[in-house]
Amino acid sequence: MPTITLKNIPNDLYTQLKKAANAHHRSLNSEILYCVERTLGIHKIDTSEYIEVARKLRAMTSQHNLTEQELNDAKNEGRS
């Protein structure tokens, strides 16, 4: 697989990419690839893949029913 090196990345752009990568639980490299693919329109959405991921997540969390208080606490966490 080919490799590419990015040079002279402006600090603001680097910071934005790093924040986006953290928010999406991706590495910086994966976030950059995602951005490039999205910009070039080469990443096709496979709905069956998303459905399978959703089913797995649902199965992993099905044993824990969240209360309204837990949901509100999670939504408000970190807000000032």
QUINOR-V124490 format. One line per field, one symbol per residue. ss: DSSP state (~ for helix, > for strand, _ for the rest). psi: psi as a letter, one per 20 degrees, with the letter a starting at -180 (. if undefined). burial: + if it has 24 or more other ideal C-beta (glycine too) atoms within 12 Angstrom, else -. Layout:
ss = ???
psi = ???
burial = ???
This chain:
ss = __________~~~~~~~~~~~~~____~~~~~~~~~~~~~______~~~~~~~~~~~~~~~______~~~~~~~~~____
psi = pqqqppqlpqgggggggggggghjlrrgghgggggggggikioppnhhghgggggggghhjhiooqrhgggggghipiq.
burial = ----------------+-------------+++-----------------------------------------------
